[in-house]
């Protein structure tokens, strides 16, 4: 994928297009389509945002962060690090 820019009246518009098709022609890739960058970006971010930013995912991430910040989790992790450090010092 590469970005191609074209004049459209008073401004330039960016497009995504296949790099293989552009550089090596139809023998490598028959996909000669080019899509407006703004349209493709909006569709992609809308699809990803709908899945990644759903209520369940956000709730799970926040719960994981809170659990990692709890004193018990920190003590447990620091205990593991101390054990590993002692093992390395012995070696």
N, C-alpha and C positions, 0 to 999 in steps of 0.2 A: 504494500500500500504506500502511496506517496500522495503529496498534496500538489495540486496543479492550480494555478491562478489564471483567471481570465478577466478581461475587461467586460463589464456589463453596464454600458451607458456611462454614468458619471463615477462609477466605483468599480473596484476589483472584487471578484468573488472567488473564494477558494473551493476546490473540489477534491474529493478523494478519488483515486483511480489506481488500477493495478500496475505495479512497477514492472512486473514481468512482461505484460502486454506492451507497455511503453518502450521498454529497453530492447526486447527481443522479438516482439511482434506476435502474430497469431499462431506461429508454430509452437510457441511456449505456452501462451495463454490466449484463449479466444475472448476473454472478458474485456471488451473495450468500453464498458460503461464507466461513467464518471458521475458521482453523486455530490450534491452540494454539501459542504462540510457542516454548515449550520443545521441542515435537516437531519443528517446522519448522527451528528453529536446529540441533538435533542432526542432522537428516537432511542439511541443507545443509553443515554443517561436516564431517560424515562423508564426503560426496561430494567436497568440495574437498580435504579433508585426504588422502584416498586418492590423489588425483592430484598435488597440489602437494608433499606430503611423501613421495612415493615415493623409493626409493633412488637412482634415476637422476637425478632432478631435484636432490636434495640434493647428490649427488656433483658434478654439473655446476656448481652454484652455488658450492660450496666451491672447486672447481678455478678458477673464474673469479675469485674473490676472491683466491686465492693468486697467480694470474697477475698480477692488478692490483697486488699489493703487492710483486712482485719488483722489484729495483733497475732492471733493464733497462726494464720497463714504465714505471716512474716517470721515468727519465731521458728516455725517448722522449716521454712526455707533457709533461714540463717543457720539453723542446726545442721542441715545437710551440707551447707557450704563449709562450716567449721569441721565437720567430719572429713570432707574431701581435702581440706587444707591440711589437716593432721596427717592424712594418708600420704599426701604429697611430700610433707616434711619428713616423714619416716623414710620414704624412698630416697 
